[in-house]
């Protein structure tokens, strides 16, 4: 059974936004503690509303994976996102990597965030994305907890290995986790000359020339018959954000590269391809015919 909903010749791709502020990214953990977040002037509301305007102009609906910290402070924004036809999903409470949490801590966090988002919008939250795609081979217990807490899909793995995260050996396509009522939808990659390359968005959308990135999406759609799982952050269309001092050259390069080009590139991307919410692209409850690779829920110890 196909896990894709669209039966048309033009594949719909999943447009997703990880709603967090610039000072909350994982790369800044050593420079800005979570206790210091409240001392920074938030910019996430304005940049998120700018994204809403861009999506309205392009007639695109998206999935917004919202950080609990942001939802608590901007409930009106959450209601506006939902009222404009977008999907609200969870990004966890405080942008902590799953690898840094115990099962008990993870369960408390995802449960509280799901409940808060549902209280604000009045709509069920069924999706989750781990900060920094931080479900890896040692964190498969998180799938069981997500299913247990009422999440029906996750987009939390990079099916390869990058410097800070990855799940080597995992399939590029969506798969149902054995033993759980949960669909895992990996961020997009391409296999080129036996190398698995990221083509899902974020920093790679800013790093690669637009023509190369769009060619990768076309290959996913036409060559592989797959939708793109694309992601972006509101701070990536905010070139005027304050600069954080003390960063390494590598971190500075990754975070600030081509911020001024992201919005015009996003406009082109919205016009060139078909985009929709995760729940419109994927049949969340389907049993996909996936590769020979099998993933298993590992029961948590949280009871």
Residue pairs with C-beta under 8 A, 6 or more apart in sequence:
1 286
1 287
1 288
1 289
2 283
2 286
2 288
2 289
3 173
3 174
3 183
3 282
3 283
3 286
3 288
4 11
4 12
4 227
4 281
4 282
4 283
5 12
5 280
5 281
5 282
5 283
6 12
6 281
10 221
10 274
11 221
11 225
11 226
11 227
11 274
12 227
12 274
12 275
12 276
12 280
12 281
13 217
13 221
13 227
13 228
13 229
13 230
13 273
13 274
13 275
13 276
13 281
14 63
14 185
14 227
14 228
14 229
14 230
14 275
14 276
14 277
14 278
14 281
14 282
15 55
15 60
15 61
15 62
15 63
15 230
15 270
15 275
15 276
15 277
16 62
16 63
16 64
16 65
16 129
16 155
16 229
16 230
16 231
16 232
16 278
17 48
17 51
17 62
17 63
17 64
17 65
17 231
17 232
17 233
17 234
18 65
18 67
18 91
18 129
18 231
18 232
18 233
19 44
19 48
19 64
19 65
19 66
19 67
19 70
19 91
19 233
19 234
20 44
20 67
20 69
20 70
20 91
20 95
20 131
20 233
20 234
20 235
21 37
21 40
21 42
21 43
21 44
21 70
21 234
21 235
22 43
22 44
22 235
22 238
22 241
22 242
22 255
23 32
23 36
23 37
23 40
23 244
24 32
24 37
24 67
24 69
24 95
25 95
25 233
25 235
25 255
26 95
26 97
26 131
26 132
26 164
27 247
27 251
27 254
27 255
28 244
28 247
28 251
28 255
31 244
31 245
31 246
31 247
32 40
32 244
34 94
37 69
42 73
42 74
43 234
43 235
43 238
43 241
44 70
44 74
44 234
44 235
45 74
45 77
46 238
47 234
47 235
47 237
47 238
48 64
48 77
48 81
48 234
49 77
49 80
50 234
50 237
50 263
51 62
51 232
51 234
51 237
52 80
52 81
52 84
52 86
54 263
54 266
54 267
54 270
55 61
55 62
55 84
55 86
55 270
56 84
58 267
58 270
58 271
58 275
60 270
60 275
60 276
61 85
61 86
61 87
61 275
61 276
61 277
61 280
62 86
62 87
62 275
62 276
62 277
63 86
63 87
63 88
63 89
63 127
63 277
63 278
63 279
64 81
64 86
64 87
64 88
64 89
65 89
65 90
65 91
65 127
65 128
65 129
65 155
65 231
66 78
66 81
66 88
66 89
66 90
66 91
66 117
67 91
67 92
67 93
67 94
67 95
68 90
68 91
68 92
68 93
68 94
68 109
68 112
68 113
68 116
68 117
69 93
69 94
69 95
70 77
71 78
71 113
71 116
71 117
71 120
72 116
75 120
78 88
78 117
78 120
78 121
79 120
79 121
81 88
82 88
82 121
82 123
86 277
87 127
87 277
87 278
87 279
88 117
88 121
88 123
88 125
89 125
89 126
89 127
89 128
89 129
89 278
90 110
90 113
90 114
90 117
90 125
90 127
90 128
90 129
90 151
91 113
91 128
91 129
91 131
92 109
92 110
92 113
92 128
92 130
92 131
93 109
93 110
93 112
93 113
94 109
95 131
96 109
96 131
97 130
97 131
97 132
97 134
97 165
98 106
98 130
98 131
98 134
98 135
98 139
98 142
98 156
99 134
99 136
99 138
99 139
100 134
101 109
103 141
103 142
103 145
103 300
103 301
103 302
104 301
104 302
106 142
106 145
107 145
107 148
107 149
107 300
107 302
110 128
110 145
110 146
110 149
110 151
111 149
114 125
114 128
114 149
114 150
114 151
117 125
118 124
118 125
124 150
125 150
125 151
126 150
126 151
126 152
126 153
126 279
126 284
127 151
127 152
127 153
127 154
127 155
127 278
127 279
128 146
128 151
128 153
128 154
128 155
128 156
129 154
129 155
129 156
129 231
130 142
130 154
130 156
130 157
132 164
132 165
133 156
133 157
133 158
133 165
133 166
133 187
134 156
134 165
135 142
135 143
135 154
135 156
135 157
135 167
136 157
136 165
136 166
136 167
137 167
137 168
140 177
140 295
140 296
140 297
140 298
141 297
141 298
141 299
141 300
142 156
143 154
143 177
143 180
143 182
143 184
143 295
143 297
143 298
144 179
144 180
144 297
144 298
144 299
144 300
145 300
145 302
146 154
146 180
146 182
147 177
147 180
147 181
147 182
147 297
148 300
148 302
151 182
152 181
152 182
152 183
152 284
152 285
153 182
153 183
153 184
153 185
153 278
153 282
153 284
154 182
154 183
154 184
154 185
155 184
155 185
155 186
155 187
155 229
155 278
156 184
157 167
157 170
157 184
157 186
157 187
158 165
158 166
158 167
158 186
158 187
158 189
158 198
158 200
159 166
159 167
159 168
159 169
159 170
159 171
159 172
159 186
159 187
159 189
159 196
160 166
160 167
160 168
160 170
160 189
160 196
160 198
161 168
162 198
167 186
169 293
170 186
170 293
170 295
171 186
171 290
171 291
171 293
172 186
172 188
172 189
172 191
172 196
172 224
172 226
173 186
173 226
173 288
173 290
173 291
174 183
174 184
174 185
174 186
174 282
174 288
174 290
175 183
175 184
175 288
175 290
175 291
175 293
175 295
176 182
176 183
176 184
176 287
176 288
176 290
177 183
177 184
177 295
177 296
177 297
178 294
178 295
178 296
178 297
179 296
179 297
180 297
182 297
183 282
183 284
183 285
183 286
183 288
184 295
185 229
185 278
185 282
186 229
187 198
187 200
187 201
187 229
187 231
188 198
188 199
188 200
188 201
188 217
188 220
188 226
188 228
188 229
188 230
189 196
189 197
189 198
189 199
189 200
190 196
190 197
190 199
190 216
190 219
190 220
191 197
197 216
198 204
199 213
199 216
199 217
199 220
199 228
200 228
200 229
200 230
200 231
201 230
201 231
201 232
202 231
202 232
202 233
202 236
203 254
203 255
203 257
204 213
205 213
205 230
205 232
205 236
205 262
205 265
205 269
206 236
206 257
206 258
206 259
206 261
206 262
206 265
207 257
207 258
208 216
210 265
210 268
213 265
213 269
214 268
214 269
214 272
214 273
217 228
217 230
217 269
217 272
217 273
220 226
220 227
220 228
221 227
221 228
221 273
227 281
227 282
228 273
229 278
230 269
230 275
232 262
232 266
235 241
236 259
236 262
237 259
237 262
237 263
237 266
238 259
239 259
239 260
239 262
241 259
243 256
244 255
247 255
278 284
